[in-house]
Amino acid sequence: AESADGIISFRGLKATELELDSSYSKAGWAFGLKGRAELGVSAKKIGYSVALKKSTGSDKFEYAATLTADDGISASDIAGQSISIPGLDDVALTTIVVTNDSLVADLAFTGEALTGKTAQISAFHPEGFKKAVLGVAIIGDLPFTSLLTSAQGSALDGVGLDDLTMLIVPEGKTLLPTDASIPDKLRNNIKTVLDDLEESKPGFKQKPIESGITMLAEFDIKASDRIGDLMGSGCEPGTQFAIAGTIGAKVFDPS
């Protein structure tokens, strides 16, 4: 387009390039926009796309807006500030996708302790939910030594959590682990842990996830001989143990 001025109204985000993006499939035509933009006072270069397509199940239109940056989008980029934000500046969002009923962001940890680790945060609305379900999925392993420097050289050196997942389900609702609205990476983490729990607790993976805060993970001790020996002495063979638990909303009710 000759000018992209005004195509994006979000304060601190200015489109600099714009072009029409269209495609055709058996489902019909899909139309959208794509281009480049500048974000924040540093005018960080990012890519954006806005896709619009007709829903196959109704006459409604669905959209998906995506922001991407090769070196990630930091909290200070979004806040429009050139100052450092402790803690949050150790996280960079690599892709943000917003649709009619969900927001999914892939992120990478940039701080020294967690460099190379990635995660996904999401907010999504299963059918019949007025309030969103919030989810956080850490991809891969999370060694205790990356969180606690004091664990280095101790019995906890070599111990960690794999596929760590947190879900916050609104009060009065339950969520099936197979619900179609769950984002892919979050779904994969949930399935991995529940499949392992199924071996010791048949039927567990079919149970709905209750309202409140649910944590899922694989407790991984395979790189710690000392913890392995301790677990073995307690007749608990193995090096990975699936764990799951839910904290109800009433726990945080002061009344």
Salt bridges, closest charged atoms under 4 A:
GLU38 OE2 - LYS45 NZ 2.69
ASP59 OD1 - LYS54 NZ 3.87
ASP71 OD1 - LYS44 NZ 3.15
ASP77 OD2 - LYS44 NZ 3.74
ASP106 OD1 - LYS185 NZ 3.38
ASP141 OD1 - LYS117 NZ 2.90
ASP195 OD2 - LYS191 NZ 2.70
ASP195 OD1 - LYS205 NZ 3.42
ASP220 OD2 - LYS222 NZ 2.38
